[in-house]
Amino acid sequence: MDTTRTRQALIVRGGWEGHSPVEATDRFIPFLEEQGFQVEVHDDPEVYADADKLSATDLVVQCFTQGEASDAAVLGLSAAVANGTGLAGWHGGVCDSFRGSPDYLHLTGGQWAAHPGGFVEYDVQVLPEQADHELVAGLNPTWSLNTEQYWVLTDELNEVLATTTFEPAEGTPWHESVTCPAVWTRRWGQGRVFVSTLGHKLEDLDHPDVRTLTERGLLWASR
């Protein structure tokens, strides 16, 4: 094994501009470079169809809300992660991408369904049994945010690190408390996937706990 090889990070950004994909990912490029990554940026998910490029990539950071990707691109990404390439992202840039692709949903393990009320005050709670996990260790056990609260549909392959709860109120169509994952990791073959639902606004990513969590998640997912 060549321990002197520079790790490669591929940032794929674009899609709906409401999630500020350029500005959001630009916040983390200096961090990745400080951690020794060589960073390459693409604005087209079709880069995922390049098997040679992805096999040489240690970390894919995706911030691409909605949009479309070909079957070849999605299957290329899934195969690369299964072979050890890491995948990480936040908010709709990773859990509301390529809505027409079941294979992408299978890879990431979660899909945004709604954010009731738009911008609301809500809590994110680290699961007590995960308090010592390397991604959340030392963070506040509960964070209060005023932003979009993501209601997501997920599966049991995910390792959930933090959750958020939607309480019923007059006029809501749900009649009991609903707790959704807010942060999770996922093993996919030899690779790792990190998903945080936090980060609609740029200032959300600057929240100290969110920033630390996201930086740790990028490093954790990387090969």
Secondary structure as UniProt FT lines:
FT   TURN            3..4
FT   STRAND          7..15
FT   HELIX           17..19
FT   HELIX           21..26
FT   TURN            27..28
FT   HELIX           29..34
FT   TURN            35..36
FT   STRAND          37..42
FT   HELIX           45..49
FT   HELIX           51..55
FT   STRAND          59..66
FT   HELIX           71..82
FT   TURN            83..84
FT   STRAND          86..90
FT   HELIX           92..95
FT   TURN            99..100
FT   HELIX           102..108
FT   STRAND          110..114
FT   TURN            116..117
FT   STRAND          119..126
FT   HELIX           128..130
FT   TURN            131..132
FT   TURN            134..138
FT   STRAND          142..148
FT   STRAND          151..154
FT   TURN            156..157
FT   STRAND          159..166
FT   TURN            170..171
FT   STRAND          178..188
FT   TURN            189..190
FT   STRAND          191..196
FT   HELIX           202..206
FT   HELIX           208..221
//
